Amino acid sequence: MKDTIIISILVIFSTLATYAFINNHLPKAGYSFGSSQGYNFNKPTTTVHLPKILFEVSGLTDIDDHTLACVQDEDGIVFIYDWQKKEIKKQIKFGEAGDYEGITKIGKSIYILRSDGKLFEIDHFELDRFKVIEYDTGIPIKNSEGLAYDAANNCLLIAGKSKVKSDEYQDKKAVFAFQLATKKLEGKPVYIFSKEDNKEFLRKHKGDLSNNDMDLDLKIHPSGIAVHPITGKLFVLSSKDNLIYIFNQKNDIESIQSLDEKIHPQPEGITFMDNGDMFISNEGKEGRPSLLFYDYKNQ
């Protein structure tokens, strides 16, 4: 009996020690490395619960100051959503059922990204007689998830959730540019995400944490991207890890911010208004899909 009690006590202490070790070596929700770039990611200004039809909302883009366009990853439909009135204003069917992951607006066109890298352009989307144009990008990525408009370079940016199929960029993830003037994909990526760069950035910013001995090995699994309209920096959602990365135009990491799972259960879409205000959308996962609005506090 005595031996059983001793063994039980040892097991309890071992469990508590393991728990303490794990908690001292994993990031907590709310930590940040580098500047938050004018946003408090875990304190949205406004939270909107989206309708159930957008349960698997996978991307969004701004149309005007009160309207967004959303896509969900099962149907070839663009949903025009008034976030202030909290209602779907219009549905635009552009294709068959598929795995649609990204969306962005340029002028009178909306572009949608399918996970296999194929692009769909809805020309004059505001008209009943719109035209759908398809582009086979040939991107060397098995699973593409993020789509953004880079106005400064007149191109679409396509981010890969899976690694680049290339010996030159082996074991790396990347963002490629689809030039709008030629409707062709550039051969080399414009952003490259590597584990080595992440580690180097974290080594420089360990002082931002209370535990300077924390050994972090953060990865990046792009689920949504957007270019900031004022700073030109690339914001990258990593849904699997509940992180957001911010890169400057030289491909340097400037910030890594954690996203609280209670607020961001599955962040998949991100877009900016012209004044820098930001939206992030979350798939439903265990609850309702949500849309989070953030005021931009220019630093």
N, C-alpha and C positions, 0 to 999 in steps of 0.2 A: 504493500500500500504506500509506504514511505517512498520507495523508488519511483512508483507511478506519479506521485505528487511532484517529485524533483524533476522528472522527465517533462511533465506538463509545464512546469515553471520555465524550464530551459526552452521549450518550444515557443512559449509566449514571448520570452525575451528575444529569441531569434527572429520571430515574426516582426516584433516592434523594431528591431535593429534594421531588418531588411526594408521595412516601410520607411524608416527615417532616411536610410541611404538613398532610396529611390526619390523621395521627395526633395532631398538636397541636391539631386543631380538632374532633375527635370525642371523645365521652365514652368512658372505659374502663369495663369491667365492674368493679363494686365502688364506683364513685363514688356520692356521695349529696349531696343538697341538703336541708338541714333535718334535723330529728330523725328517727331510724329508728323512733321510737314504740314501743320495747321489743322490737324484733326484729332479728336479724341475717339478712337475707333470703337471703344467699348461704352461710349455714352452718346448714342445717336440723338440728334435733335428731335426727330420724329420717327416713329415706327408704325408701319402700315401692314396689316395682315392681308395677303393677297387671296383672291378667290381660289377655290379648290382645283379649278381647271389648270392653274399654274403651279400645281403641287411640285412638279419637277422643273421649275423655271431654271434655265441654264445660262441665260444671258439677257442683257438689257442695254438699251441706248436711249439717249434723250432725243425727243422730237422738238419740244418747246418747254417753256417754264413750268408747265403743269402736266405734260404728256410724255409718256415713255413708250418705247416699243420693246416687247419681250418675246422671247422664244423659249419653248420648253423642249426637252430632248427626246420627245417621241413623235411629235406631229410636225408636219411641214406647214405650220401656221404661224404668222406673226400676229401678236396681240397688241393692239394699241390701247394703252391703259392710262386713264386720268388718275394720277395718284392723289390729287386733292379731293376729287369727288369719290374716289375709291371704286371706280367702275371701269369695265372694259367697254371702250367706245366702238371698237371695230375689230374684225378678224380678217386677215389677209391670207388665203391659202395659196402657197407658192410651190408646194411640192408634195411628194408622197411621204408616208411615215418613214422616219429615219432618226439618226442620232445627231441632233442639231445642238451645237454647243456655244456658238458665239454670234453676236449681231452688232452692227454699227451703222449709223446713218451718215451719208455724205450728200449734201444738197437734196436733190429730189429722189435719191436712190437709197434703198436699204440693202445692205449686204449681210448674208447669213453664212456661217461656217458649219459644215458637216464634219464629223469627227475624222472622216477619211481624208480631209483636206480639200474637199470640193467646195467651191463658193457659188452662192446663188445671189444674183442681183435682181432686186425688184425695182425696175425703172418706173418713175412716176407712181410711187406707191400710194399717193394720195388720191389717185384717180381710180375709177371702177375698171377702166381698160388699161391696167398696168401691164408691163412686159417683164417676163422672167428670163434672165440670161444666165447660163451656167458656165463655170470656168473650172477646168481640171488643172489644179495648180502643180501637181507633181511633187508636192512637198515631201522630203525624205523623212517623214515622221509617221508612225503608225496611228497615233491617236492625237489629233489636234483639238485643243479646247478653248483657246483664247483668241479673240478677234478685236482689233482696235484700229482707229483711223489716226494716222500720223500726218497731220495737216502740213507741218513744216517740210516734210519730204514727199508729200502727195502719194502716200502709199498706205496699204493695209498691212498691219502687223499680225502675224499668225503665230501663236505660241503652241508648243508641243508639250503634252502631258507625259508622253513617252520620250525615250532618248532618240537622238538623231541616228538614222541608219547610215553611218559614214565612218570610215576608219579615222579620218582627220578629227572628228568630234566624238570619238568613242566615249561612251558612258557620260555624255553631257546632254543637257536639254537646251533648247534654243528657241529663238524667235526669228522668223524669216519675214522678209518684206515682199509684198506683192505690189508691183508698180502699177499705178492706175493709168499712166500714160500708155504703157505698152501691153497691159493686162498679162504680165509675165512675172514669174517668181524669180527673185535674185538667187544666184547660185550659192552664195555664202550667207550665213545668218548674220543679223545685225545685233543681236544680243545672245550671249552664251551664258548658261547657268551651270556652274561647276561646284562640286563639294569643296574643292580646295579654296575657292574664293570665299565661300561661306565661312569656312574655318578661320581664314585669315581675318575676315571682318569681325568675327566673334572674339578672336584673340585680342583685337584692338579695343573692343568695347566691353570686356569683362567687368571693367570698373563700374559699368552702369548697374550691376547687380550687387546685392548685399553679400552674396557668396562668390568671392573672386576665384574660388577653386572649382566652380561649376564647369564640368566638361560637357559642352553641348555639341551635338552632331546634327545640326538642322539640315534638312533637305528641302527641295522645292518641287512641288507638283502643281504646275500652273493649271488653274481652273477658270480664270478670267483675267483680262488685262485691259488697261486703259491708259491713255496718254493725258497727263494733266494739261489743261488748256492754257495755263499761265506759266508754269515752270518748265513744261516740256518733258518732265520726268515720267518714267514708266512705272505704273503701279501694277503689281502682280499678286493676285490672290492665289494662295496655296491651300485649297479647301481641305485636303486630306490631313494637313498639319495644323489647320486653323491659324495660319500666318498670313501676313501681307508684307511683301518685299517692295522696296522703292529703289529704283535704279536711276542714275543720271544718264545723260546721253553718251557718256564714254563707257557705259556698261559697268560702272562701279556701283556696288551696293552702298546706299546712303542710309538705309533704315530697314530694320526688321521689327515688326510689331505683332504681338500675339493677339488673337481674337478670342474673346470669351465664348465658349461653346453654348452657353445659355442664351446669348444674344445672337451668335452666328453659328447655328447648328450645322449648316452646310453652305458656306459662301461660294457662290458660283458666278455671279454677275457683278460688274462694276462699271459705272459711267460717271461723267462729270458734266455739269452745266458750264456755260461759258464763263461764269464768274467764279468757278472753282468749287461750287457746292457739289457734293458727291452723293451718289446712291450706291448701295450694295444690296444685292438680292440673295436670299437664302432659300434653298429647296426645303420642302416640308419636313423630310426625314421623319421624326416622330410627332410633329405637330403641323400647324399651318405654315405655308410658305410666307416669307416676310420680305418687306422692302424697308430698308433703313436709309434715312436722309440725314446728311451731315452738313451743317454750315461750315464754310471755309473761313478760317481765321488766318489771314495772310500774315506770315511771320516776317 
